Amino acid sequence: MDRHLSGSQLARLLAIDPDARPYYRVLARTVRSLVLDGRLPVRVRMPAERHLAEALSVSRTTVTSAYDLLREQGYLESRQGAGSWTALPDASSLGADNPWLAGEDDGLLPLHSAAPSATSALPGAVAAATDRYPRYALGMGYDPVGIAPLREAIAARYTARGVATRPEQILVTTGAQQAIHLVTTMLLSRGDPMLVESPTYPHVLGLARTRGARIVPAGVPDEGWRDLDLLTSAMRQSAARLVYVIPDFQNPTGHLMDDAARAALTAEARRYGTTLVADESWGELAIDEGARAAPLAAFDTDGRVITIGSASKLWWGGLRIGWIRTTAATVRRLAMLRASVDIASPLFEQLVVAALFEGIEESRAERARLLGVSRDVLAAELAVRMPDWSFTTPRGGGSLWVRLSGPSATALVDAAACHGVRLAPGQWFGVDGTLEGRLRLPFTQPPQVLVEAVRRIAEARLRGAYGIRPAEPLTPSL
């Protein structure tokens, strides 16, 4: 027989603070949390909108808006004349209400994003690019592999960091995300195994699912890559064609892979015939003295390491310029592949980044100073207000990977949003809903923003079960 809930049953289960605003979003978030933690089973028929509105003493429009939002997110399915049932969204979708997709004008403190604001060098670089821009007017205006000055600057930076590189080995892309997309498209076919760290950069999981790859997660230990056994044994057992790693201030853990581990990893990849894709987008953001390592490609002897870099973390995400370092032959293959996407990256932004490379050491010093202050402030505030949480303070990067003491990150994210803070739960960074007890807290915001955000999170924790009063056990009607 069909399982269903009455309006009064669901209202008791929800137990939402009547002062929560906007109420329809809080209602939708609370239902979503109940589904995710199993208190509201999948395929339970929800009460009619008017019945739930009466039970909650709100307007029917409010409930209708909440149901509409749940349908958009994939947590509710409806059929005309038959009602609505709880559901789980497709695994390949992050959901319509994912905070990453939220606009900047929603008034919430954006602790869901680790993107820093623009460096002070940006205005000067924009002025320099403006002066140089007219020189390109007599040409086509685009180059599929990137303009020569930028490729030369990127190649020179790799050479200075210990891995000799020619401009022909660089492909400029429209952000690191496009770089990852091009590489996975070139290397992966449907059903191929792709090995990723767990946790990892969430958008890579989406790309892998889009390609139809079989995702193979390998856990990153709390102490980092001192022991590569989990990674290398997964490489061997899965026969993965591609391994995606973030060796520099790993997102979200902040771990830095040392030179010995990099050498061992490339040797294992050579042994098993695997291609390593090293995302070094955070590579220039060392905070502590001596927190540096050679690029992973410095340990490569046969062209199996493909390196991805980006201007977004060191200088500014709005530039949308990334790059790929690989063999010259692979650059040509990737340039042909991108022709179906956008042909080339915007000229003006490339000129801006080329100008920024001229003062890269100054930008690195500025980032290290500002991020260091914010990191220490965030760590200190958490120690005072949430002493039961644990984390390892990273030597660089942009975030803390926090282990919560209870209940779930999903519930905390919902409660924090009601207190004006957007958070990134651990599930975003894991495979198949794992890492529920984790939270990524970036320190890319100014110290005063972080202090206020932690205060609000602490306030959300004090209000019962993360802002939702204890609910009665669910016993659906039969």
ZILIN-V109436 format. One record per backbone hydrogen bond with DSSP energy under -0.5 kcal/mol. NH is the residue of the N-H (numbers start at 1). CO is the residue of the C=O. Records with the same first field share a line. If there is no record, write none. Layout:
# ZILIN-V109436
NH->CO, CO
This chain:
# ZILIN-V109436
4->477
5->45
10->6
11->7
12->8
13->9
14->10
15->11
20->17
25->22
26->22
27->23
28->24
29->25
30->26
31->27
32->28
33->29
34->30
35->31
36->32
37->33
38->35
39->34
40->34
41->39
43->86
44->41
45->3
46->84
52->48
53->49
54->50
55->51
56->52
57->53
58->53
63->59
64->60
65->61
66->62
67->63
68->64
69->65
70->66
71->67
72->68
73->69
74->70, 71
75->70
76->70
77->85
79->83
82->79
83->79
85->77
86->44
87->75
93->90
98->95
101->98
102->99
106->103
109->420
111->109, 422
113->110
117->444
119->315
122->119
125->121
126->122
127->123
128->124
129->125
130->126
131->127
132->128
133->129
134->130
135->132
136->133
137->134
139->136
146->143
151->147
152->148
153->149
154->150
155->151
156->152
157->153
158->154
159->155
160->156
161->157
162->159
163->158
169->166
170->167
171->324
172->145
173->322
175->173
178->174
179->175
180->176
181->177
182->178
183->179
184->180
185->181
186->182
187->183
188->184
191->212
192->189
194->214
195->242
196->216
197->244
198->218
199->429
200->429
204->201
205->201, 202
206->202
207->203
208->204
209->205
210->206
211->207
212->208, 209
213->208
214->192
215->213
216->194
217->215
218->196
220->198
221->219
224->221
232->228
233->229
234->230
235->231
236->232
237->233
238->234
239->235
240->235
241->193
242->193
243->275
244->195
245->243, 277
248->279
249->247
250->255
252->250
254->250
257->247, 255
262->258
263->259
264->260
265->261
266->262
267->263
268->264
269->265
270->266
271->267
272->268
273->269, 270
274->269
275->241
276->304
277->243, 275
278->276, 306
279->245, 277
280->278, 308
283->280
285->282
287->395
288->395
291->288
292->290
298->295
299->296
300->297
306->276, 304
307->305, 325
308->278
309->323
311->321
315->311
316->311
317->116
319->316
320->317
322->173
323->309
324->171
325->307
326->169, 324
331->327
332->328
333->329
334->330
335->331
336->332
337->333
338->334
339->335, 336
340->337
341->338
342->338
343->338
344->342
350->346
351->347
352->348
353->349
354->350
355->351
356->352
357->353
358->354, 355
359->356
360->357
363->359
364->360
365->361
366->362
367->363
368->364
369->365
370->366
371->367
372->368
373->369
374->370
375->371
376->372
377->373
378->374
379->375
380->376
381->377
382->378
383->379
384->380
385->381
386->382
389->386
390->403
393->391
397->285
400->441
402->400, 439
403->390
404->402, 437
409->436
412->408
413->409
414->410
415->411
416->412
417->413
418->414
419->415, 416
420->417
421->416
422->109
424->111, 440
425->423
426->438
428->425
429->426
430->427
434->431
438->435
439->402
440->424
441->400, 439
442->111, 440
443->398
449->446
450->446
451->447
452->448
453->449
454->450
455->451
456->452
457->453
458->454
459->455
460->456
461->457
462->458
463->459, 460
464->462
465->468
466->461, 464
467->463
468->465
469->15, 467
475->473
477->4
